[in-house]
Amino acid sequence: MSLKHLALGALLTLSILTAASAEEPNREALENWPNWRGPNSDGVAPYGNPPTEWSEDSNIKWKIEVPGLGNATPIIWKNQIFILTAIETDKKAAADPKAQDKNDPQATREEDQEKEENKDAQKRSEDQPRGRRGRGGRGVGGRGGRGRGGEKPSKAYDFVVLCFDRQSGKELWKQVANETVPHEGFRAGDNSFASGSPTTDGKYLYASFGSFGVYCYDLDGKLVWERDLGNMETRNAFGEGTSPTLYRDRLIVNWDHEGQSQIFILDAKTGETKWQRERDEKTSWATPLVVEHKGRVQVIVSATNRVRSYDLETGDLVWECGGQTTNTIPSPLKIDDNVICMSGFQGSAIYSVPLDSTGDLTKDKKVAWYYDGETDYRPGTPYVPSALLYGDLLYFLKSNDAMLTCMSAHTGEVFFDKQRLQGLGRIYSSPVGAGDKVYITGRDGATLVIKHGEKFEQLATNTLNDGIDASGAIVSNELFLRGKKHLYCIAE
């Protein structure tokens, strides 16, 4: 979401993380926004066409105040909107019994993490994939952002699932999933305790608050099951933000942190573990992508050391590839028979991997294309925001800056590079697309609308009176933007 400004909040936009579907969504799913990054997990609403222009005084269908703080994307199914939030209470509840030993000061953990980051950076410098190169930027990154994370809270938080009426914004139901004192804080202004987006199949809603539980509700708000997967210890207390991914009767939850990282495959009906695998990774925030290729369903997880593909049924490792930068947040994307992965903290890494690959691709086998930094041409890749794949065009930002690159997702050919986006400042939110338009929202509440295409053409700049880190969601002619305080429904 998302680190140094991890912007984890990105993740957030991250969030940083939800449900990518391997099979082609049906028409009903395509007309909704059922998970992180939309029905095709690429940021596009195929049947959407929201306004080009709006303000606080025009083209606002409704605006409601949302309690607490969260960076999770709104999830929409028919007439229901689902949002996660965390609300600080006045209760000084008993500390979480799973919390870390207070004799293990955070400063000491940060020193240990810095040493590990230096080792990671050296390892990644030797882990560049070989393949047909595009013109590009560095493929290795430095250590994660230094600095103290948020202090451990002293008060309890309510971890809340909210459901609103899409037509009016009226609250339909509210469920407090958990109430507890968090075991660690997060960087104020960069993240929240509710940064992972929920996901739905139109029958059930799946919500992950990470360390504070994974939950399944029916769409009337009745709890079906819940799971406690333990506590995460995030790098420098940057916070959590990965979204769960739903595929048929499986719920995928990635669990990369400073302890023993794992990936969990849960039974979506019961919450029971179907399989889990330990991972050689530190904190990462990218939401897993599920793709089906030649009869095999692959779970693709992008992280600092490796991007890995697992067989959904068996948990076997299908392929892996090094070359990312540290603090990986952007979600992978599928284009035809390839998957595109990228990261952009203290370096640039972007490469396209054939889905029929096997084994370790880092040095011995070719990827389709990538950027390796051997030229002076260095397109900046995103730190917190995920990329937008609109048709065969790939749009992505430079770090968290208002500089946009557009390239061919098939070949890596660049059409415009680091185009400055006038009127926007820093960006955590991931761009979304619909109606041949691309929407890019800055942290200050301004949204730039450009024409979808190989040539940069700015259409409008729109400003709201709220800070926005959460990624937008589009359904029909409506754009939903979740700010720090409000949820907006933007429509003609």
Kinemage of the C-alpha trace (Angstrom):
@kinemage 1
@onewidth
@group {chain A} dominant
@subgroup {mainchain}
@vectorlist {calphas} color= white
{ca met a 1} P 0.000 0.000 0.000
{ca ser a 2} L 1.651 1.445 0.849
{ca leu a 3} P 7.313 2.562 3.047
{ca lys a 4} L 9.456 4.995 3.593
{ca his a 5} L 6.595 6.022 2.941
{ca leu a 6} L 5.887 2.784 2.138
{ca ala a 7} L 3.100 4.211 1.209
{ca leu a 8} L 2.070 1.168 2.148
{ca gly a 9} L -0.792 3.004 2.258
{ca ala a 10} L -0.584 1.850 -0.904
{ca leu a 11} L -0.968 -1.090 -0.331
{ca leu a 12} L -3.513 0.222 0.466
{ca thr a 13} L -4.445 1.475 -2.409
{ca leu a 14} L -3.505 -0.803 -2.109
{ca ser a 15} L -4.029 -1.506 -1.248
{ca ile a 16} L -1.771 -2.519 -0.938
{ca leu a 17} L -4.437 -6.320 -2.079
{ca thr a 18} L -8.068 -8.443 -3.565
{ca ala a 19} L -9.284 -11.126 -5.571
{ca ala a 20} L -7.957 -12.016 -8.930
{ca ser a 21} L -9.916 -14.594 -10.876
{ca ala a 22} L -8.319 -17.115 -13.183
{ca glu a 23} L -11.364 -17.977 -15.189
{ca glu a 24} L -13.146 -15.453 -17.378
{ca pro a 25} L -15.655 -13.531 -15.224
{ca asn a 26} L -19.269 -13.816 -16.318
{ca arg a 27} L -21.256 -10.773 -17.440
{ca glu a 28} L -22.614 -10.207 -13.931
{ca ala a 29} L -19.123 -10.051 -12.430
{ca leu a 30} L -17.902 -7.787 -15.235
{ca glu a 31} L -20.686 -5.319 -14.490
{ca asn a 32} L -19.614 -5.071 -10.842
{ca trp a 33} L -16.366 -4.411 -8.953
{ca pro a 34} L -16.047 -7.607 -6.897
{ca asn a 35} L -12.415 -7.407 -5.794
{ca trp a 36} L -9.174 -5.455 -5.660
{ca arg a 37} L -8.422 -4.086 -9.136
{ca gly a 38} L -11.841 -4.947 -10.516
{ca pro a 39} L -13.482 -7.919 -12.270
{ca asn a 40} L -10.437 -8.802 -14.399
{ca ser a 41} L -7.902 -7.785 -11.739
{ca asp a 42} L -6.421 -5.222 -14.132
{ca gly a 43} L -8.036 -1.951 -12.954
{ca val a 44} L -10.595 -1.778 -15.784
{ca ala a 45} L -14.409 -1.669 -15.663
{ca pro a 46} L -15.372 -3.163 -19.069
{ca tyr a 47} L -18.913 -1.760 -18.959
{ca gly a 48} L -18.153 1.427 -17.063
{ca asn a 49} L -18.353 5.035 -18.259
{ca pro a 50} L -18.276 7.516 -15.351
{ca pro a 51} L -18.104 11.295 -15.766
{ca thr a 52} L -15.027 13.087 -17.031
{ca glu a 53} L -15.585 16.139 -14.830
{ca trp a 54} L -16.844 16.685 -11.282
{ca ser a 55} L -16.311 18.791 -8.161
{ca glu a 56} L -17.758 19.049 -4.654
{ca asp a 57} L -20.661 20.934 -6.247
{ca ser a 58} L -21.275 18.955 -9.435
{ca asn a 59} L -21.724 15.360 -10.550
{ca ile a 60} L -21.751 14.076 -6.954
{ca lys a 61} L -24.636 11.617 -6.635
{ca trp a 62} L -24.023 11.324 -2.913
{ca lys a 63} L -21.310 11.799 -0.306
{ca ile a 64} L -21.281 10.100 3.086
{ca glu a 65} L -18.989 10.186 6.088
{ca val a 66} L -17.191 6.909 6.865
{ca pro a 67} L -16.103 6.354 10.488
{ca gly a 68} L -12.577 5.343 11.402
{ca leu a 69} L -9.673 4.997 8.993
{ca gly a 70} L -9.078 2.606 6.132
{ca asn a 71} L -7.440 2.520 2.724
{ca ala a 72} L -9.285 -0.511 1.383
{ca thr a 73} L -10.953 -0.089 -2.009
{ca pro a 74} L -14.778 -0.089 -2.000
{ca ile a 75} L -16.131 -3.389 -3.331
{ca ile a 76} L -19.438 -3.245 -5.207
{ca trp a 77} L -21.909 -6.006 -5.979
{ca lys a 78} L -25.217 -4.914 -7.500
{ca asn a 79} L -26.775 -2.493 -4.994
{ca gln a 80} L -24.319 -3.124 -2.150
{ca ile a 81} L -21.032 -1.385 -1.380
{ca phe a 82} L -18.636 -3.013 1.101
{ca ile a 83} L -15.935 -1.114 2.969
{ca leu a 84} L -13.455 -2.075 5.714
{ca thr a 85} L -12.448 0.384 8.404
{ca ala a 86} L -10.722 0.430 11.793
{ca ile a 87} L -12.164 2.674 14.510
{ca glu a 88} L -10.146 3.684 17.559
{ca thr a 89} L -12.108 3.313 20.796
{ca asp a 90} L -11.619 4.687 24.300
{ca lys a 91} L -11.202 1.188 25.669
{ca lys a 92} L -7.826 0.180 27.017
{ca ala a 93} L -8.455 -3.504 26.457
{ca ala a 94} L -6.026 -6.198 27.513
{ca ala a 95} L -3.070 -6.466 25.150
{ca asp a 96} L -3.200 -9.136 22.512
{ca pro a 97} L -1.621 -12.260 24.103
{ca lys a 98} L 0.130 -12.932 20.792
{ca ala a 99} L 1.854 -9.531 20.895
{ca gln a 100} L 5.628 -9.397 20.740
{ca asp a 101} L 7.756 -9.426 23.857
{ca lys a 102} L 8.097 -5.868 25.133
{ca asn a 103} L 11.755 -6.596 25.832
{ca asp a 104} L 12.280 -6.759 22.077
{ca pro a 105} L 12.438 -3.033 21.293
{ca gln a 106} L 11.490 -1.886 17.851
{ca ala a 107} L 14.775 -0.033 17.397
{ca thr a 108} L 16.679 -3.301 17.732
{ca arg a 109} L 14.386 -4.967 15.225
{ca glu a 110} L 15.022 -2.146 12.762
{ca glu a 111} L 18.784 -2.573 13.048
{ca asp a 112} L 18.450 -6.279 12.341
{ca gln a 113} L 16.140 -5.541 9.417
{ca glu a 114} L 18.598 -3.073 7.915
{ca lys a 115} L 21.318 -5.727 7.963
{ca glu a 116} L 18.986 -8.164 6.242
{ca glu a 117} L 17.996 -5.538 3.670
{ca asn a 118} L 21.639 -4.945 2.779
{ca lys a 119} L 22.069 -8.688 2.248
{ca asp a 120} L 18.894 -8.773 0.171
{ca ala a 121} L 20.089 -5.941 -2.052
{ca gln a 122} L 23.370 -7.726 -2.728
{ca lys a 123} L 21.552 -10.961 -3.502
{ca arg a 124} L 19.151 -9.257 -5.912
{ca ser a 125} L 22.040 -7.632 -7.762
{ca glu a 126} L 23.090 -11.160 -8.725
{ca asp a 127} L 19.559 -12.290 -9.524
{ca gln a 128} L 18.707 -10.509 -12.758
{ca pro a 129} L 16.716 -12.549 -15.289
{ca arg a 130} L 17.986 -13.041 -18.818
{ca gly a 131} L 15.615 -12.328 -21.646
{ca arg a 132} L 14.778 -10.074 -24.549
{ca arg a 133} L 15.323 -6.609 -23.105
{ca gly a 134} L 13.192 -3.546 -23.574
{ca arg a 135} L 14.677 -0.128 -23.074
{ca gly a 136} L 14.661 0.149 -19.373
{ca gly a 137} L 15.608 0.935 -15.848
{ca arg a 138} L 17.431 -0.712 -13.010
{ca gly a 139} L 16.387 -4.184 -12.051
{ca val a 140} L 17.654 -4.062 -8.499
{ca gly a 141} L 16.658 -1.982 -5.552
{ca gly a 142} L 18.252 -0.891 -2.335
{ca arg a 143} L 17.212 -1.532 1.215
{ca gly a 144} L 13.818 -0.628 2.565
{ca gly a 145} L 12.971 2.789 3.926
{ca arg a 146} L 14.543 3.460 7.327
{ca gly a 147} L 12.919 5.197 10.188
{ca arg a 148} L 10.727 4.416 13.141
{ca gly a 149} L 7.345 2.926 12.497
{ca gly a 150} L 4.214 3.794 14.432
{ca glu a 151} L 4.121 3.186 18.154
{ca lys a 152} L 2.130 0.294 19.504
{ca pro a 153} L -1.410 1.553 20.230
{ca ser a 154} L -2.579 1.697 23.829
{ca lys a 155} L -6.292 1.634 22.963
{ca ala a 156} L -8.478 -0.997 21.397
{ca tyr a 157} L -9.721 -0.718 17.809
{ca asp a 158} L -12.948 -1.970 16.321
{ca phe a 159} L -12.258 -3.740 13.028
{ca val a 160} L -15.430 -3.107 11.092
{ca val a 161} L -17.131 -4.300 7.905
{ca leu a 162} L -19.646 -1.776 6.532
{ca cys a 163} L -22.308 -2.250 3.854
{ca phe a 164} L -23.944 0.729 2.111
{ca asp a 165} L -26.783 1.112 -0.350
{ca arg a 166} L -25.339 1.948 -3.749
{ca gln a 167} L -28.201 4.222 -4.784
{ca ser a 168} L -28.401 6.397 -1.680
{ca gly a 169} L -25.278 5.776 0.404
{ca lys a 170} L -27.444 4.689 3.336
{ca glu a 171} L -25.839 2.223 5.746
{ca leu a 172} L -27.436 -1.230 5.334
{ca trp a 173} L -25.483 -3.113 7.969
{ca lys a 174} L -22.383 -2.983 10.147
{ca gln a 175} L -20.397 -5.809 11.714
{ca val a 176} L -17.573 -5.470 14.221
{ca ala a 177} L -15.319 -8.350 13.214
{ca asn a 178} L -12.859 -7.898 16.065
{ca glu a 179} L -12.034 -5.587 18.944
{ca thr a 180} L -8.453 -5.628 20.181
{ca val a 181} L -5.372 -3.574 20.950
{ca pro a 182} L -3.090 -3.987 17.892
{ca his a 183} L 0.301 -5.585 18.608
{ca glu a 184} L 2.104 -2.955 16.503
{ca gly a 185} L 1.296 0.375 14.922
{ca phe a 186} L 1.792 1.756 11.439
{ca arg a 187} L 3.269 4.909 9.955
{ca ala a 188} L 0.719 7.635 10.466
{ca gly a 189} L -0.345 9.087 7.147
{ca asp a 190} L 0.974 6.157 5.135
{ca asn a 191} L -1.250 3.247 6.088
{ca ser a 192} L -4.174 2.076 8.201
{ca phe a 193} L -5.379 -1.015 10.038
{ca ala a 194} L -7.842 -1.660 7.190
{ca ser a 195} L -5.877 -1.483 3.946
{ca gly a 196} L -6.631 -4.860 2.356
{ca ser a 197} L -9.717 -4.801 0.139
{ca pro a 198} L -12.469 -7.414 0.605
{ca thr a 199} L -13.723 -9.666 -2.188
{ca thr a 200} L -17.054 -11.234 -3.099
{ca asp a 201} L -18.466 -13.877 -5.427
{ca gly a 202} L -21.964 -12.401 -5.168
{ca lys a 203} L -22.916 -14.842 -2.408
{ca tyr a 204} L -20.349 -14.271 0.310
{ca leu a 205} L -18.020 -11.465 1.319
{ca tyr a 206} L -14.451 -12.268 2.368
{ca ala a 207} L -12.541 -9.706 4.409
{ca ser a 208} L -9.005 -9.856 5.758
{ca phe a 209} L -7.725 -7.576 8.487
{ca gly a 210} L -4.467 -9.549 8.434
{ca ser a 211} L -3.241 -10.043 11.996
{ca phe a 212} L -6.711 -9.202 13.255
{ca gly a 213} L -8.499 -11.987 11.450
{ca val a 214} L -9.934 -13.286 8.188
{ca tyr a 215} L -13.740 -13.326 7.978
{ca cys a 216} L -16.524 -14.644 5.759
{ca tyr a 217} L -19.993 -13.072 5.812
{ca asp a 218} L -23.090 -13.624 3.754
{ca leu a 219} L -24.275 -10.497 1.962
{ca asp a 220} L -26.809 -9.787 4.709
{ca gly a 221} L -23.968 -9.438 7.210
{ca lys a 222} L -24.224 -12.805 8.960
{ca leu a 223} L -20.863 -14.253 10.010
{ca val a 224} L -20.191 -17.628 8.345
{ca trp a 225} L -16.650 -18.309 9.588
{ca glu a 226} L -13.528 -16.606 10.896
{ca arg a 227} L -9.821 -17.495 11.095
{ca asp a 228} L -6.926 -16.254 13.187
{ca leu a 229} L -3.689 -16.770 11.228
{ca gly a 230} L -1.438 -15.165 13.849
{ca asn a 231} L 0.374 -11.860 14.083
{ca met a 232} L 2.467 -10.214 11.387
{ca glu a 233} L 5.529 -8.163 12.221
{ca thr a 234} L 5.930 -5.787 9.293
{ca arg a 235} L 9.170 -4.162 8.194
{ca asn a 236} L 9.812 -1.092 10.342
{ca ala a 237} L 6.135 -1.211 11.338
{ca phe a 238} L 5.032 -0.065 7.908
{ca gly a 239} L 1.766 -1.911 8.455
{ca glu a 240} L -0.230 -4.517 6.567
{ca gly a 241} L -2.319 -4.324 3.429
{ca thr a 242} L -2.420 -7.397 1.205
{ca ser a 243} L -5.882 -8.308 -0.071
{ca pro a 244} L -7.227 -11.876 -0.182
{ca thr a 245} L -7.815 -13.473 -3.576
{ca leu a 246} L -10.852 -15.635 -4.301
{ca tyr a 247} L -10.976 -18.368 -6.938
{ca arg a 248} L -13.983 -20.688 -6.982
{ca asp a 249} L -13.928 -22.468 -3.602
{ca arg a 250} L -10.449 -21.304 -2.605
{ca leu a 251} L -9.392 -18.169 -0.732
{ca ile a 252} L -5.709 -17.245 -1.063
{ca val a 253} L -4.094 -15.221 1.726
{ca asn a 254} L -0.444 -14.249 1.402
{ca trp a 255} L 1.432 -13.708 4.661
{ca asp a 256} L 4.834 -12.098 3.996
{ca his a 257} L 6.357 -10.389 7.030
{ca glu a 258} L 9.513 -10.256 9.177
{ca gly a 259} L 8.698 -13.551 10.854
{ca gln a 260} L 8.159 -16.831 8.991
{ca ser a 261} L 6.371 -15.854 5.799
{ca gln a 262} L 3.724 -18.194 4.409
{ca ile a 263} L 0.957 -18.486 1.874
{ca phe a 264} L -2.387 -19.960 2.975
{ca ile a 265} L -4.981 -21.577 0.730
{ca leu a 266} L -8.261 -21.730 2.627
{ca asp a 267} L -11.517 -23.496 1.895
{ca ala a 268} L -13.817 -20.597 1.024
{ca lys a 269} L -16.819 -22.438 2.496
{ca thr a 270} L -15.314 -23.256 5.896
{ca gly a 271} L -12.100 -21.287 6.336
{ca glu a 272} L -10.136 -24.488 6.910
{ca thr a 273} L -6.604 -24.678 5.522
{ca lys a 274} L -6.324 -26.716 2.317
{ca trp a 275} L -2.565 -26.202 2.177
{ca gln a 276} L 0.093 -23.718 3.226
{ca arg a 277} L 3.732 -23.198 2.262
{ca glu a 278} L 6.579 -21.400 3.979
{ca arg a 279} L 8.165 -18.623 1.926
{ca asp a 280} L 11.692 -17.204 1.898
{ca glu a 281} L 10.498 -13.594 1.945
{ca lys a 282} L 10.377 -10.530 4.144
{ca thr a 283} L 7.484 -8.071 4.229
{ca ser a 284} L 5.757 -7.639 0.871
{ca trp a 285} L 2.309 -6.275 0.056
{ca ala a 286} L 1.400 -7.438 -3.453
{ca thr a 287} L -1.981 -9.151 -3.791
{ca pro a 288} L -1.765 -12.638 -5.379
{ca leu a 289} L -3.021 -13.154 -8.931
{ca val a 290} L -4.715 -16.394 -10.012
{ca val a 291} L -4.514 -17.434 -13.664
{ca glu a 292} L -5.496 -20.531 -15.604
{ca his a 293} L -3.102 -21.681 -18.308
{ca lys a 294} L -3.322 -24.909 -20.290
{ca gly a 295} L -5.497 -26.618 -17.704
{ca arg a 296} L -3.385 -25.657 -14.700
{ca val a 297} L -4.418 -22.956 -12.221
{ca gln a 298} L -1.457 -20.918 -10.991
{ca val a 299} L -1.245 -18.651 -7.941
{ca ile a 300} L 1.287 -15.922 -8.706
{ca val a 301} L 2.781 -13.966 -5.822
{ca ser a 302} L 5.188 -11.085 -6.365
{ca ala a 303} L 7.670 -10.316 -3.581
{ca thr a 304} L 11.142 -8.914 -2.913
{ca asn a 305} L 13.274 -12.026 -3.413
{ca arg a 306} L 11.233 -13.791 -6.039
{ca val a 307} L 7.985 -13.758 -7.935
{ca arg a 308} L 6.671 -17.306 -7.597
{ca ser a 309} L 3.965 -19.400 -9.207
{ca tyr a 310} L 2.269 -22.155 -7.182
{ca asp a 311} L -0.047 -24.886 -8.419
{ca leu a 312} L -3.384 -24.056 -6.774
{ca glu a 313} L -4.335 -27.696 -6.274
{ca thr a 314} L -1.077 -29.107 -4.934
{ca gly a 315} L 0.915 -26.142 -3.666
{ca asp a 316} L 3.880 -27.213 -5.780
{ca leu a 317} L 6.207 -24.468 -6.995
{ca val a 318} L 5.756 -24.129 -10.773
{ca trp a 319} L 8.315 -21.392 -11.510
{ca glu a 320} L 10.159 -18.539 -9.816
{ca cys a 321} L 12.099 -15.496 -10.941
{ca gly a 322} L 14.317 -12.996 -9.100
{ca gly a 323} L 14.930 -9.382 -10.002
{ca gln a 324} L 12.400 -7.340 -8.052
{ca thr a 325} L 13.241 -4.336 -5.904
{ca thr a 326} L 12.644 -4.369 -2.168
{ca asn a 327} L 9.273 -3.547 -0.554
{ca thr a 328} L 7.208 -5.033 -3.373
{ca ile a 329} L 3.643 -3.709 -3.520
{ca pro a 330} L 2.213 -3.591 -7.097
{ca ser a 331} L 0.031 -6.559 -8.051
{ca pro a 332} L 0.932 -8.826 -11.005
{ca leu a 333} L -1.052 -8.586 -14.264
{ca lys a 334} L -1.911 -11.158 -16.929
{ca ile a 335} L -1.611 -10.389 -20.636
{ca asp a 336} L -2.363 -13.316 -22.953
{ca asp a 337} L 0.065 -16.123 -21.967
{ca asn a 338} L 2.368 -13.957 -19.868
{ca val a 339} L 2.302 -12.364 -16.440
{ca ile a 340} L 3.825 -8.922 -15.829
{ca cys a 341} L 5.426 -8.111 -12.469
{ca met a 342} L 6.946 -4.832 -11.341
{ca ser a 343} L 8.236 -2.900 -8.343
{ca gly a 344} L 9.790 0.501 -7.875
{ca phe a 345} L 11.332 1.277 -4.497
{ca gln a 346} L 14.957 2.440 -4.844
{ca gly a 347} L 15.151 1.034 -8.352
{ca ser a 348} L 12.993 -0.075 -11.263
{ca ala a 349} L 12.009 -3.615 -12.114
{ca ile a 350} L 9.475 -4.803 -14.664
{ca tyr a 351} L 9.425 -8.079 -16.542
{ca ser a 352} L 7.034 -10.335 -18.410
{ca val a 353} L 7.130 -14.069 -17.648
{ca pro a 354} L 5.637 -16.787 -19.913
{ca leu a 355} L 3.057 -18.835 -18.024
{ca asp a 356} L 4.355 -22.105 -19.454
{ca ser a 357} L 7.680 -21.570 -17.626
{ca thr a 358} L 9.047 -24.046 -15.098
{ca gly a 359} L 11.864 -23.933 -12.563
{ca asp a 360} L 14.087 -20.963 -11.708
{ca leu a 361} L 14.070 -18.414 -14.536
{ca thr a 362} L 16.433 -15.947 -12.934
{ca lys a 363} L 19.641 -16.832 -14.752
{ca asp a 364} L 19.175 -19.942 -16.831
{ca lys a 365} L 15.961 -19.351 -18.754
{ca lys a 366} L 14.474 -16.482 -20.710
{ca val a 367} L 11.609 -14.238 -19.821
{ca ala a 368} L 9.622 -12.525 -22.551
{ca trp a 369} L 10.981 -9.009 -21.872
{ca tyr a 370} L 12.299 -6.933 -19.008
{ca tyr a 371} L 14.210 -3.794 -18.054
{ca asp a 372} L 17.728 -4.287 -16.781
{ca gly a 373} L 19.266 -0.830 -16.450
{ca glu a 374} L 21.975 -1.309 -19.069
{ca thr a 375} L 20.904 1.837 -20.909
{ca asp a 376} L 20.330 5.410 -19.854
{ca tyr a 377} L 16.645 5.047 -20.600
{ca arg a 378} L 15.104 4.336 -17.207
{ca pro a 379} L 11.333 4.348 -16.942
{ca gly a 380} L 10.285 4.751 -13.331
{ca thr a 381} L 8.152 1.919 -12.045
{ca pro a 382} L 5.593 2.240 -9.219
{ca tyr a 383} L 6.310 1.911 -5.534
{ca val a 384} L 2.827 1.839 -3.991
{ca pro a 385} L 0.311 2.095 -6.861
{ca ser a 386} L -0.349 -0.963 -8.998
{ca ala a 387} L -0.292 -0.622 -12.782
{ca leu a 388} L -3.354 -0.387 -15.025
{ca leu a 389} L -3.639 -2.868 -17.905
{ca tyr a 390} L -6.156 -1.412 -20.361
{ca gly a 391} L -6.411 -3.565 -23.476
{ca asp a 392} L -2.808 -4.075 -24.547
{ca leu a 393} L -1.590 -0.823 -22.960
{ca leu a 394} L 0.205 -0.776 -19.616
{ca tyr a 395} L -0.002 2.452 -17.591
{ca phe a 396} L 2.150 2.937 -14.505
{ca leu a 397} L 3.549 5.709 -12.310
{ca lys a 398} L 7.115 6.524 -11.337
{ca ser a 399} L 7.455 5.602 -7.673
{ca asn a 400} L 4.638 7.549 -5.957
{ca asp a 401} L 5.109 10.570 -8.203
{ca ala a 402} L 2.790 12.210 -10.707
{ca met a 403} L 4.748 10.913 -13.704
{ca leu a 404} L 3.031 8.420 -16.010
{ca thr a 405} L 4.474 5.919 -18.481
{ca cys a 406} L 2.462 4.063 -21.134
{ca met a 407} L 3.869 1.047 -22.940
{ca ser a 408} L 2.883 -2.035 -24.889
{ca ala a 409} L 2.146 -4.893 -22.508
{ca his a 410} L 3.135 -7.326 -25.264
{ca thr a 411} L 6.614 -6.010 -26.050
{ca gly a 412} L 7.570 -3.305 -23.570
{ca glu a 413} L 7.671 -0.658 -26.299
{ca val a 414} L 7.210 2.759 -24.683
{ca phe a 415} L 4.649 5.192 -26.138
{ca phe a 416} L 5.087 8.027 -23.663
{ca asp a 417} L 7.528 8.116 -20.783
{ca lys a 418} L 7.335 9.755 -17.368
{ca gln a 419} L 4.744 12.226 -18.573
{ca arg a 420} L 4.257 14.795 -15.828
{ca leu a 421} L 0.667 14.949 -14.582
{ca gln a 422} L -0.110 18.599 -13.978
{ca gly a 423} L -2.267 19.252 -10.949
{ca leu a 424} L -1.358 16.069 -9.079
{ca gly a 425} L 1.066 15.631 -6.197
{ca arg a 426} L 2.049 12.352 -4.552
{ca ile a 427} L -0.009 9.274 -5.436
{ca tyr a 428} L -0.794 6.071 -3.531
{ca ser a 429} L -4.014 5.187 -5.341
{ca ser a 430} L -3.820 2.855 -8.341
{ca pro a 431} L -5.152 4.167 -11.683
{ca val a 432} L -8.430 2.783 -13.027
{ca gly a 433} L -9.911 2.775 -16.524
{ca ala a 434} L -13.329 2.787 -18.206
{ca gly a 435} L -15.074 4.344 -21.206
{ca asp a 436} L -11.747 4.905 -23.017
{ca lys a 437} L -10.572 7.063 -20.120
{ca val a 438} L -7.922 6.632 -17.426
{ca tyr a 439} L -8.487 8.048 -13.928
{ca ile a 440} L -5.482 8.863 -11.714
{ca thr a 441} L -6.148 10.151 -8.198
{ca gly a 442} L -3.623 11.948 -6.002
{ca arg a 443} L -3.312 11.968 -2.227
{ca asp a 444} L -4.715 15.497 -2.067
{ca gly a 445} L -8.035 14.444 -3.635
{ca ala a 446} L -7.387 15.642 -7.186
{ca thr a 447} L -8.126 13.234 -10.060
{ca leu a 448} L -6.624 13.622 -13.519
{ca val a 449} L -8.609 12.112 -16.395
{ca ile a 450} L -6.749 11.295 -19.627
{ca lys a 451} L -7.768 9.680 -22.873
{ca his a 452} L -6.939 5.999 -23.196
{ca gly a 453} L -4.402 5.596 -25.995
{ca glu a 454} L -0.786 5.647 -27.092
{ca lys a 455} L -0.700 9.454 -27.132
{ca phe a 456} L -1.023 11.445 -23.924
{ca glu a 457} L -4.125 13.646 -23.913
{ca gln a 458} L -5.393 15.260 -20.740
{ca leu a 459} L -9.175 15.651 -20.525
{ca ala a 460} L -9.847 17.136 -17.074
{ca thr a 461} L -8.592 17.682 -13.545
{ca asn a 462} L -11.146 17.327 -10.737
{ca thr a 463} L -10.696 18.182 -7.064
{ca leu a 464} L -12.478 16.968 -3.922
{ca asn a 465} L -12.105 18.212 -0.351
{ca asp a 466} L -10.645 15.008 1.052
{ca gly a 467} L -7.361 13.182 0.979
{ca ile a 468} L -7.494 9.935 -1.028
{ca asp a 469} L -5.154 6.937 -0.818
{ca ala a 470} L -7.615 4.146 -1.596
{ca ser a 471} L -7.934 3.052 -5.216
{ca gly a 472} L -11.136 3.902 -7.054
{ca ala a 473} L -13.884 1.502 -8.136
{ca ile a 474} L -16.126 1.853 -11.193
{ca val a 475} L -19.564 0.355 -11.835
{ca ser a 476} L -21.692 1.444 -14.792
{ca asn a 477} L -21.619 5.258 -14.975
{ca glu a 478} L -20.498 5.660 -11.356
{ca leu a 479} L -17.028 6.199 -9.906
{ca phe a 480} L -16.568 5.471 -6.192
{ca leu a 481} L -13.737 7.255 -4.388
{ca arg a 482} L -13.006 6.512 -0.740
{ca gly a 483} L -11.314 9.403 1.034
{ca lys a 484} L -9.879 9.688 4.518
{ca lys a 485} L -13.249 10.850 5.819
{ca his a 486} L -15.830 10.360 3.090
{ca leu a 487} L -17.060 7.967 0.427
{ca tyr a 488} L -18.091 9.643 -2.847
{ca cys a 489} L -20.392 8.342 -5.554
{ca ile a 490} L -19.568 10.351 -8.681
{ca ala a 491} L -22.098 10.253 -11.508
{ca glu a 492} L -23.744 12.556 -14.046
